[in-house]
């Protein structure tokens, strides 16, 4: 599975999640993410998560150009 296609299917993902889903090695995934980031196709930041008390560091990625669902807000009342 292509990394960019995988990122476009859902929300943001850690590089370790991409490795698990695609079966590509971590070094190859990170190299591909760097290329995609330079092209402007994805946004990447370094992230730290804690899962069951275990610290997990990695690259958090998401595809650019995806529409986000906006939250429904209350309408402001018009005063006469």
C-alpha positions as CSV (number, residue, x, y, z in Angstrom):
1,X,0.0,0.0,0.0
2,X,1.3,3.4,-0.9
3,X,2.1,5.7,2.0
4,X,0.3,8.8,0.6
5,X,-2.8,6.8,-0.2
6,X,-2.8,5.4,3.3
7,X,-2.6,8.9,4.8
8,X,-5.4,10.2,2.6
9,X,-7.7,7.4,3.8
10,X,-7.8,8.7,7.4
11,X,-6.6,11.0,10.0
12,X,-3.0,11.8,11.0
13,X,-0.8,8.8,11.7
14,X,2.5,8.1,13.5
15,X,5.3,6.6,11.4
16,X,5.1,3.4,13.4
17,X,1.4,3.1,12.4
18,X,2.4,3.5,8.8
19,X,5.1,0.8,9.1
20,X,2.5,-1.6,10.6
21,X,-0.1,-0.9,7.9
22,X,2.2,-1.0,4.9
23,X,4.8,-3.5,5.8
24,X,7.6,-1.1,4.8
25,X,10.7,-0.8,7.0
26,X,10.9,2.2,9.3
27,X,13.9,3.7,7.6
28,X,12.2,3.5,4.2
29,X,9.0,5.0,5.6
30,X,10.9,7.9,7.1
31,X,12.8,8.5,3.8
32,X,9.5,8.5,1.9
33,X,7.9,10.9,4.4
34,X,10.8,13.3,4.0
35,X,10.4,13.3,0.2
36,X,6.6,13.8,0.5
37,X,7.0,16.6,3.0
38,X,9.5,18.4,0.7
39,X,7.0,18.1,-2.1
40,X,4.3,19.7,0.1
41,X,2.0,16.6,-0.1
42,X,2.0,15.9,3.6
43,X,2.6,17.8,6.9
44,X,5.0,16.3,9.3
45,X,5.9,17.1,12.9
46,X,7.7,15.2,15.7
47,X,5.4,13.9,18.3
48,X,5.6,12.1,21.6
49,X,2.7,9.9,22.9
50,X,2.3,7.9,26.1
51,X,0.5,4.6,25.7
52,X,0.0,2.6,28.9
53,X,2.8,4.6,30.5
54,X,5.2,3.9,27.7
55,X,6.8,6.9,25.9
56,X,6.5,6.6,22.1
57,X,8.3,9.1,19.9
58,X,7.9,9.4,16.2
59,X,6.9,11.5,13.2
60,X,3.2,12.5,13.1
61,X,2.0,12.8,9.5
62,X,-1.1,13.8,7.6
63,X,-2.0,14.4,4.0
64,X,-2.4,18.0,2.9
65,X,-5.4,19.1,1.0
66,X,-8.0,17.0,2.9
67,X,-11.2,18.7,3.8
68,X,-11.8,18.8,7.5
69,X,-15.3,18.5,9.0
70,X,-16.1,21.7,10.8
71,X,-17.8,21.7,14.1
72,X,-21.4,22.9,14.1
73,X,-21.7,26.1,16.0
74,X,-24.6,28.1,17.2
75,X,-26.0,30.8,15.1
76,X,-25.8,34.3,16.6
77,X,-29.1,35.8,17.3
78,X,-29.9,38.9,15.3
79,X,-30.9,41.8,17.5
80,X,-33.5,44.1,16.0
